[in-house]
Amino acid sequence: MKEILEIMENDARVSVDEIATMTGIPESQVKKSIKEAEEKGIIRKYKTVIDWDKVGEEYVYAIVELKVLPERGAGYDAIAERVAKFPEVISVRLVSGDHDLSLLVKGRTMKDVAFFVAEKIAPLERIQGTITHFILKTYKQDGDIFYEKEESKRLAITP
C-alpha cells in the first residue's frame, strides 16, 4: 500500500496499469488498494497544482500566525476547527514555537487578506494575537518547482 500511495502522492494522474508496472503488483490489487484507501480516508483528495501567475490570475497568499488561549477540555482543536471553516483559509496547522496555529490564507489583494485577518480572525474569542507574513514569491509547492531552470551558457567540453 505504501508504495502505491507514494507514487500517487507524486502524481495522482498515474494510471492503475502504470502503478502495477512500476510496483510489480497486479492491477486488480492496485485498484483494490486505491479503493480501500479512499474509503478509509487515507486518500483525502486528488489535487492539481496550478501556477496562477502563468494563467494571469493574481492571488495573494499569506502565512498568518495565531497566538491562541487554549480552551479547557478542547485545547487548540475548537479554535482550529472554527478558523478552518473560513473559505479564505487554505490550511490550518498546530505548530511549535512563538505562536500556536499557522494559517495559509488566500485573497485577491493584500488589502483583502489584511481585512480578513483584522475583521474575521483577530476578533475571535481566544485569539490573543496575529502576525501576517505575505508570500512574495513561490519557488516550490507540493513538491513542484515553480521556477524555470536556467540553461547552461557554458560550452560543452569535447575530447
MOWORA-V998669 format. One record per residue. RES is the residue in one letter. SS is DSSP state (helix for helix, strand for strand, loop for the rest). PSI is psi in radians with two decimals (* if undefined). Layout:
RES_SS_PSI, RES_SS_PSI
//
This chain:
M_loop_-0.77, K_helix_-0.76, E_helix_-0.72, I_helix_-0.80, L_helix_-0.69, E_helix_-0.71, I_helix_-0.79, M_helix_-0.58, E_helix_-0.62, N_helix_-0.61, D_loop_1.79, A_loop_-0.19, R_loop_-0.04, V_loop_2.28, S_loop_2.83, V_helix_-0.75, D_helix_-0.57, E_helix_-0.73, I_helix_-0.75, A_helix_-0.76, T_helix_-0.76, M_helix_-0.60, T_helix_-0.36, G_loop_0.15, I_loop_2.38, P_loop_2.53, E_helix_-0.74, S_helix_-0.67, Q_helix_-0.64, V_helix_-0.83, K_helix_-0.82, K_helix_-0.76, S_helix_-0.74, I_helix_-0.80, K_helix_-0.76, E_helix_-0.74, A_helix_-0.65, E_helix_-0.80, E_helix_-0.62, K_loop_-0.09, G_loop_0.23, I_loop_-0.83, I_loop_1.94, R_loop_-0.58, K_loop_2.62, Y_loop_2.33, K_loop_2.58, T_loop_2.30, V_loop_2.12, I_loop_2.33, D_loop_1.60, W_helix_-0.48, D_helix_-0.67, K_helix_-0.41, V_helix_-0.35, G_loop_0.06, E_loop_2.19, E_loop_2.23, Y_loop_2.72, V_strand_2.30, Y_strand_2.56, A_strand_2.56, I_strand_2.14, V_strand_2.10, E_strand_2.33, L_strand_2.30, K_strand_2.14, V_strand_2.47, L_loop_1.94, P_loop_2.60, E_strand_2.36, R_loop_2.21, G_loop_-0.32, A_loop_-0.22, G_strand_-2.32, Y_loop_-0.23, D_helix_-0.76, A_helix_-0.81, I_helix_-0.63, A_helix_-0.75, E_helix_-0.67, R_helix_-0.80, V_helix_-0.64, A_helix_-0.35, K_loop_-0.29, F_loop_2.31, P_loop_-0.40, E_loop_-0.34, V_strand_2.05, I_strand_-0.74, S_strand_2.69, V_strand_2.24, R_strand_2.43, L_strand_2.23, V_loop_2.85, S_loop_2.84, G_loop_-2.64, D_loop_-0.32, H_loop_3.01, D_loop_-0.79, L_strand_2.50, S_strand_2.18, L_strand_2.54, L_strand_2.12, V_strand_2.49, K_strand_2.39, G_strand_3.05, R_loop_-0.61, T_loop_2.90, M_helix_-0.64, K_helix_-0.74, D_helix_-0.80, V_helix_-0.78, A_helix_-0.77, F_helix_-0.65, F_helix_-0.83, V_helix_-0.80, A_helix_-0.65, E_helix_-0.48, K_helix_-0.64, I_helix_-0.96, A_loop_-0.69, P_loop_-0.16, L_loop_2.47, E_loop_2.45, R_loop_-0.12, I_strand_2.06, Q_strand_-0.36, G_strand_2.74, T_strand_2.62, I_strand_2.25, T_strand_2.25, H_strand_1.98, F_strand_2.37, I_loop_2.10, L_loop_-0.61, K_loop_2.44, T_loop_2.19, Y_loop_-0.55, K_strand_2.37, Q_strand_2.30, D_loop_0.69, G_loop_-0.03, D_strand_2.22, I_strand_2.30, F_loop_0.13, Y_loop_2.62, E_loop_2.34, K_loop_2.35, E_loop_2.36, E_loop_2.45, S_loop_2.32, K_loop_0.03, R_loop_2.56, L_loop_2.51, A_loop_2.50, I_loop_2.24, T_loop_2.58, P_loop_*
//
